[in-house]
Amino acid sequence: MMAFQGLHPFPTGWYCLGFHWELRAPQHGIWCGRRLRTRPVRDGVQIEAFDGRPCHIVHQQDAVFLWHNEAGGPPDWALPVLEETGWSRYSGHCWPRLRSHPQETSENSVDIAHFTFIHGYEDVREIAPATVEGPILSARYGITRNAIPFIHRHFKLQAEFNVQVIGLGYSLVENNIRNLGIRTRQMVYATPLDGNHIALRIAGSVRSLPLGPLKRPVNHLARWAMMQGFIQDVTDDLVIWENKRFLDRPRVVSGDGPIGRYRAWARQFYPATAS
């Protein structure tokens, strides 16, 4: 099975098998190069692997995650358990088959230049530089961007966001939209399928606003608006991910962000024999 553009196809890490609502019916397919079957049971989802190897799974953020390790070993780290009191339920969206690789999609987190040229963000600034601690890469940015049109085309959102990339299949972005008093969580889950394609899922939640009798409709509107912007941002990236060519030693300029640091951090998720 060919690796995507020279990258090892199945890095070690946690990968999303699907949202709970997707797995209410039995599924049969390829995840991380393994033929698996899922079926709903009373306490969650049962996984059957046709290769006989064990499947380590967790249920979090209204989704099911599978641990993958080429050697078949147990998980080396855990996904973060988020406090969900006061937060909305998760909304989600899926692109079931893209020609890309988890390392490519996760690299967006440190590709500062593309925030302006692809997504139209303004005043992009690094609040805290990218740091690494084991399987976690963290960074913090500030931006200004246009609000979605139904608010006002000249109204600007002023946001700060904390990024955590946890392995190559799970990214968490916590946003604070300061001039609206809104906090959101956005997740990106990139799951390798067959060595050349991934399933890409995004999920989002909004911190509930205490607005008395208007609380429910306003919070529903805030979550819907957040997801529309999130889906549009990812859609803007799709054509790049599906057509870009991976370079092991790219020519990086100062405005691109800490891509070299990201690439060095990502190597830990590949077998020592991987090229």
Sequence and secondary structure as in RCSB ss.txt:
>XXXX:A:sequence
MMAFQGLHPFPTGWYCLGFHWELRAPQHGIWCGRRLRTRPVRDGVQIEAFDGRPCHIVHQQDAVFLWHNEAGGPP
DWALPVLEETGWSRYSGHCWPRLRSHPQETSENSVDIAHFTFIHGYEDVREIAPATVEGPILSARYGITRNAIPF
IHRHFKLQAEFNVQVIGLGYSLVENNIRNLGIRTRQMVYATPLDGNHIALRIAGSVRSLPLGPLKRPVNHLARWA
MMQGFIQDVTDDLVIWENKRFLDRPRVVSGDGPIGRYRAWARQFYPATAS
>XXXX:A:secstr
   GGGS SS SEEEEEEETTGGGS EEEEETTEEEEEEEETTEEEEEETT     EEEETTEEEEEE TT    
SS       TTB   EEEEEEEES  HHHHHGGGG HHHHHHTT  EEEEEEEEEEEETTEEEEEEEEEEE  TT
T TT EEEEEEEEEEESSSEEEEEEEETTTTEEEEEEEEEEE SSS EEEEEEEEEB    GGGHHHHHHHHHHH
HHHHHHHHHHHHHHHHHH    SS    GGG SHHHHHHHHGGGS TT  
